[in-house]
């Protein structure tokens, strides 16, 4: 356990990883804002659309969820799709520019989105749990934080890892 802790401390003391984390956080703030706003808009769309609300309520009953949970999940997934696309573009051009060559490819986009699915699961799970104790929009902020931790880890260690030439 001490060895793992020492490795984590060493990683965070390296300037490159700190700068990368700061850049990822700044891109994350932009995307978190987009995610939050799209989530809010989609909750309003569900509330204003009786057909969509009824469809989600029916789907919720089939999997033992509340209609509110189904609406929150729907809004969260739409918000995630919009935000993950923006995040991929900005991280490719800024945070992980050296690793991506500042090139956008479908393969990298799908890898980025696939790695983001774990963040989506963390975000959605946190949202559903936190919304039991907090207003939905405050729960969404907590959920975005949980998603950040998972997304940075996946981006750094999986999606944008250096090629074999860059590995020590």
C-alpha positions in Angstrom: 0.0 0.0 0.0 2.9 2.4 0.8 4.4 1.7 -2.6 1.2 2.7 -4.3 0.9 5.9 -2.3 4.6 6.7 -3.1 3.9 6.2 -6.8 0.8 8.5 -6.6 2.7 11.2 -4.8 5.6 11.0 -7.3 3.2 11.2 -10.3 1.5 14.4 -8.9 4.9 16.0 -8.2 5.9 15.7 -11.8 5.3 19.1 -13.6 3.9 17.5 -16.8 1.2 15.5 -15.0 0.2 18.5 -12.9 0.0 20.8 -16.0 -2.0 18.1 -17.8 -4.4 17.7 -14.8 -4.9 21.5 -14.7 -5.6 21.7 -18.4 -7.9 18.7 -18.1 -9.7 20.5 -15.2 -10.1 23.7 -17.2 -11.5 21.8 -20.2 -13.6 20.0 -17.6 -15.0 23.2 -16.2 -16.2 24.2 -19.7 -17.6 20.8 -20.3 -19.2 20.5 -16.9 -20.9 23.8 -17.5 -22.2 22.5 -20.9 -23.2 19.2 -19.2 -25.1 21.0 -16.4 -26.9 23.3 -18.8 -27.9 20.6 -21.2 -29.0 18.4 -18.3 -31.2 21.3 -17.0 -32.7 21.9 -20.5 -33.4 18.2 -21.0 -35.2 18.0 -17.7 -37.4 20.8 -18.9 -37.9 19.1 -22.3 -39.1 15.9 -20.5 -41.4 18.0 -18.2 -42.8 19.9 -21.2 -43.4 16.8 -23.4 -46.2 14.6 -22.1 -45.4 11.9 -24.7 -41.7 11.7 -23.7 -42.6 11.9 -20.0 -45.1 9.0 -20.5 -42.6 7.0 -22.5 -39.9 7.4 -19.8 -42.4 6.6 -17.0 -43.4 3.4 -18.8 -39.8 2.4 -19.3 -39.1 3.2 -15.6 -41.8 0.9 -14.4 -40.3 -2.0 -16.4 -37.0 -1.7 -14.6 -38.3 -0.7 -11.2 -37.3 3.0 -11.3 -39.3 6.0 -10.6 -40.4 8.3 -13.5 -38.2 11.0 -12.0 -35.2 8.7 -12.1 -35.9 7.8 -15.7 -36.2 11.5 -16.7 -32.9 12.2 -14.9 -31.1 9.3 -16.6 -32.4 10.4 -20.0 -31.4 14.0 -19.4 -28.0 12.9 -18.1 -27.2 10.7 -21.1 -28.1 13.4 -23.6 -26.0 15.9 -21.6 -23.1 13.4 -21.5 -23.2 12.9 -25.3 -23.0 16.6 -25.9 -20.3 17.2 -23.3 -18.1 14.2 -24.2 -18.0 15.4 -27.8 -16.8 18.9 -26.7 -14.4 17.3 -24.2 -12.8 15.1 -26.9 -12.2 18.0 -29.2 -10.7 20.3 -26.5 -8.6 17.6 -24.9 -7.3 16.5 -28.3 -6.2 20.1 -29.1 -5.0 21.2 -25.7 -4.6 18.7 -22.8 -3.4 15.8 -24.7 -2.1 17.6 -27.8 1.3 15.9 -27.7 -0.3 12.4 -27.6 -3.0 13.1 -30.2 -0.9 15.2 -32.6 -3.9 17.7 -32.4 -5.7 15.4 -34.9 -9.3 14.3 -34.5 -10.1 10.8 -35.6 -13.2 8.7 -35.3 -11.2 5.9 -33.8 -9.9 8.2 -31.0 -13.3 9.8 -30.6 -14.9 6.4 -30.0 -12.1 5.3 -27.7 -12.6 8.6 -25.8 -16.3 8.1 -25.6 -16.0 4.5 -24.6 -13.6 5.4 -21.8 -16.1 8.1 -20.8 -18.8 5.5 -20.4 -17.3 4.6 -17.0 -17.5 8.3 -16.1 -21.1 8.3 -17.3 -21.9 5.4 -15.1 -20.2 7.0 -12.1 -22.0 10.3 -12.9 -25.4 8.7 -13.3 -25.1 6.4 -10.2 -23.9 9.4 -8.1 -26.8 11.5 -9.5 -29.4 8.9 -8.6 -28.0 8.4 -5.1 -27.3 12.1 -4.4 -30.8 13.1 -5.6 -32.3 11.1 -2.7 -30.7 13.6 -0.3 -30.2 16.8 -2.4 -32.2 18.8 -4.9 -31.6 17.4 -8.4 -29.4 20.2 -9.7 -27.2 20.1 -6.7 -27.0 16.3 -7.0 -25.9 16.9 -10.6 -23.0 19.0 -9.4 -21.9 16.2 -7.1 -22.3 13.7 -9.9 -20.1 15.8 -12.3 -17.3 15.7 -9.6 -17.5 11.9 -9.5 -17.4 11.7 -13.3 -14.3 14.0 -13.4 -12.2 11.6 -11.3 -13.1 8.6 -13.4 -12.8 10.5 -16.8 -9.3 12.0 -16.0 -8.0 8.6 -14.9 -9.3 6.9 -18.1 -8.0 9.6 -20.4 -4.6 9.7 -18.8 -4.0 6.0 -18.4 -5.9 4.6 -21.4 -7.0 7.0 -24.1 -4.1 9.4 -24.4 -1.2 7.3 -23.0 2.1 7.9 -24.8 3.0 5.4 -27.6 5.7 2.8 -27.0 8.4 5.4 -28.0 7.2 7.7 -25.2 7.2 5.0 -22.5 10.2 4.7 -20.2 
